Amino acid sequence: MNWAQKFVVDELRLHRDLNPDGEVVAAVTPAGEKRFGPAIAAAGLGPSVRIVPVAEADNHDHGRPAVICVVGGNQADARSAYAGFGRAKALGVPVVFCVPERKILRTAPGWQNSGIMYEGMFFLAAQYASTLRPRGGAYCEFGVFDGRTFVMAAHALKNVCGTFHAFDSYKGIGGSLAEEATHFHDGHYSANVQTLHYNMRSAGVGAVPYQVIPGYFQDSLKGRTCRDDGIEHVAIAHIDVDIYEPAKLALDYLTPGLLDGALLMFDDFDQLAAKDDLGERRALREWLAENPQITVELYRTYGVYCRAFIVHRNDR
């Protein structure tokens, strides 16, 4: 058994042990079967782990499972399969990834083994944000999907940020411009809120104080600010909404609460060929033009498309 096969088998064991009174469904794609099938079959996971082809996994005639684990050949394969679980998501069944390329952290992140990828960025963000005043500012994440980076933030920032806030439609992307829809179409990246709650618990950070604000941002954020939701100070905001309109609405919502020195993290800043008239780049450019009291300074580039900025305010 190689390291990747061991990872998948260990994940399935973990979900089995977390749900002693429920059924765990391992939904395996054809590529996932080729890569992991023999190892899963040989692992002896027991009757509470039902292994089914992904095409049959959203049929719940056997009853409502405790969790569905999507086993793909790689992250792209698993993501493609993940989009097909509409019935399970509507029923409130957690649907989680079970591929080594997209793991949920169960310990605090560090940078030594990961470089400046997501884990490294959140490690550095925790060190940096500890210098902000007042202490205990909020962490706000816009575009949460299955909660992978929200869990990472909870591990890294639980002793730095006072509260955590998750903003997502839980129906996927909404509001793509025609030029953005070639990469990010409406409905893409749909997950249910139960998956976030499940991943927080399974990662050991379920006790971290967090709030979920559901809905398309055109409904949940437009004409509102963070102060309307009791968020007085924002230390770190992670914007992972891929496209222009929700990114701009998120920035407008944050404006009064961002601390001087706050971190703005953009997950897709260099997506869409890094065009200034699309996506998160356009949102930041327009927001800065509308708020001359605010400037930003590049802090780090990380991942493939990501950038983090330090916020400077001359009104504080």
N, C-alpha and C positions, 0 to 999 in steps of 0.2 A: 504494500500500500504506500503510495507516494504522499507527499505533504498535502497536496490539494485534495486528494481523496480522504485523507485523515481529517482535514478541516471539515469537509461536508459531513462525514460520519459523526464527528464530534458535535457539530451543530445540531444534527438530528437527535442525537442523544440528549443534548441540553434541552431542546424543546420538548422531548418526551418527558424528561424529568421535571420540567416546569409545569407540565400539564398531566399529573398522575391520574386524573379522573376524566380526561378527555382524549380525543383522537387527534393525532398529528398526521396530516396528509403531506406526503412528499410527492409533489407534482413535477415529474421528470420529463424534460424535453428530449427529443431524439438525440441531440448532441450531448445532453446531460447524461443520458443512458450510456452512450458510448464512453464518456469520460469517467463517470462515477458509478454506473450501474452495478458492475461486478463487486466493487468495494462495499456498496450499500447492501447488496444481497448477502454478502459474506459476513456482515457485521452483526447479524442476529439481533436486530433492534426490537423485536417482539411484536405482539399483535396490536399494540396501541399505535404503531407507526404503519400507516397504510401507504404503500408505494404504488402510484398510478401514473399512466401516461398523462402528460399535461393536457391533452385534448379532452380527457375525461374528468379532470380534477374539479371543474366548476359545476359538476352534477352532484347534488347533495342528497340523493335518495337514501344514502346510508345514514343520514342525520347531519347535524351541524358540527363540523370539526372545531377543535379548540384553536387550531392555527393551520395555515397552508404554507408550506415551505417550497419555494420555487427553485428547483435544481436545474440550472442551465449549463450548457457547455462552456459558456463564458458570460461576462456581464451583459454584453449586447444581446445574446441569445436569451438570457433570463429576463431582461427588460422587455423584450418583444413578447415573451410569454406572459409577463406580469400584466400587460395591458388587457389580457383576455379574461380576467377574473371579475367581471362586472357583477355577477350574481353574488359571489362571496362578499365583495366589498359592500354591496347594498345590504346584505344580511348582518354586517358588522363583524365578519370573520377577519381576524388579522391575517394579512398576506405578506410574508417576509421573504427576502432573498436568501438563498442558500448557495452562494458561490464565493470562492475565496477572494475574488476581485472586488467584492462589495460586502465587506464584513461590518457588523455592528460592534463598535468597541465596547469592551466590558471592563476596561481599566482606563486610567487617565492617559491621554496621548503624550507622546514625547517627540522630539525632533531627531534624535540620534539615529534611529533606524529608518526614518521615513523621509529625511530631507524636507524641503519646503513644499510638501504636498499638504493635504488637508490636516493631517495629524500635526505636522510641524507648525502649520499656521495657527492652529488653536492653542498649541503649547506656547508659542510666542505671544499670542493675544492675551493669554492669562498673565504672563509676566508683565507685559506692557500695561494692561488695564489696571493692575494693582497700584499704579502710580497716579491714577485719576482721582480727582476730588470733585464733589464728595464721593466717598466710597459707596459701594453697593448699588451702583447704577444697573439698569436692566440690560438683559440680553434679548434682542428681538430678532427673530428669523422669519423672513418672508419667502415662502415657497419651501415647504417642509418635506413634501413627498412622504417617504416611508420613515423619516426621522433620523437618518444616518448621521447627518451633521448636527442635528439638534442633540442627539445623544452624546456626540463628541464634545459639543459645547458644554453640556451638563457636567460631564466628567472634568473638563479642563477648567471651567469657570465657576464651579459650585462654591468656591471660597472667595470669589472675586465679585460676582454679580449677585445682587439681592434677589432678583426675580427673573424668570424666563418666560418668553411669550412667543407662541407659535401661530403664525398667520398662514392660512392655506385655504383654498377653495374646497379641497377634498373632492373635487370633480375634475381636476386637471387644469391645464393652461386655459386661460380665457382672454380674448382680446388681441390675438395676433394680427399685426399688419400683414398685408399681402406679401411683402418682401421678407417678413419674418416667418411666415407659415411654411416656407420651403424647409426650414429646420425645426420649427416648433409650432405644430398645429394645435388648434383648440382641442382640449380633451387629453392631450399628451401628459404623462406623468400624473395619472390619477391614482390616489391611494385613499383609504378610509382612515378616519381618526383613530379607530381601534388599533390600527397597526402601529401608530405612533405610541399609544399608551402601552401596547404590548412590548415594543422594543425598549421603551424606557424602563419598564419593570424587569425585562430579561437582562438588561445591561446593568442593573443594580443602581439606577439613578431615579427610580420612580418616586422617591421621597423628595427630590429637588422641587422647590416651589415653581410650578409652571402653569401657565394659562393658555388655553386654546381659543383663538378668535377665528371662527370658521367663516367661509363665504368668499365669493369673488371680490377682489379688492374694489371693483367698481361699486359694489354694494356696501362692503364692510369698512372701507377706509375713506371713500370719497367724501369731502366736506367735513372730515373729522381729523383730530390729531391724537397723539398718544396721551395727552392730558385728559381727553375724554374717557379714556379707559383706565385712568388712575396711574399711568406711567409717568412719573415726574421727571426722572433723569434716565437717559439712555447712554450706557457706556459702550456697547458694541451692537451693531446691527449687521446682520448677514442677509444680503439680498440675493436670492437665487430664484428669480422669476423668469429669467431667460429673455423676456421681451420688454418693449418700451413702456406700454401703458401701466401695467401693474408696478413696474419699477419706479416710475414717476409718482404714482399714488403712494407708494411706500415712503419715498423720500419726503413728500409733502406731509405725510402723517407724522414723520419723525421730527420735523423741523424744530418745534419749540422745545423738545426734550433732549436733543443731542447735547452732551456735555462738550465744553471746550476741551479738545484732545480726544474725543470719542473716535472709535474705529468704525469705518464703513467698509464692509467686506462685500465684494461683488463676485459672484461665482461665474458669471458668463460675460465679463467685461470685454474680452477679446474674441467672443463668438461673432458670428455673422460677418466674417472677414474684417472684424474690428472697425466697422463703418460707424462714423460719428452720428449718422442720421438714423440709426437703428438701435434697438435693444437698450441695454443698461447704459451704454455710452451716451446715447441721446438723452436718456432720463437724467443722468448726472449733469450733462452740459446745460440743459434747460433749467434744472433746479438751481444750479449755481448762478445762472443769469438772473433768476427771479429772487435770489437771496444774496445781495451783495455783502451782507454782514458775515457771510460764510465763505471760507476758502478751504481747499483740501490739498494735502501734500501726500505724495506716494509714500507708503510705508513698506510694502512688500508685494512682489509678484509671487504667485504660488500656483501649483497645479498646472493645468494646460491653458485655461482661459481666465484665471482669477487674478484679481488685484485688490489690495487693501489700502485704504487711505486714512490719514489722520485728519480730523476735522478741526479747523481753527475758526473761532468766532471772535468778532470785535465788538459784540454786544453783551459780553459777560464780564 
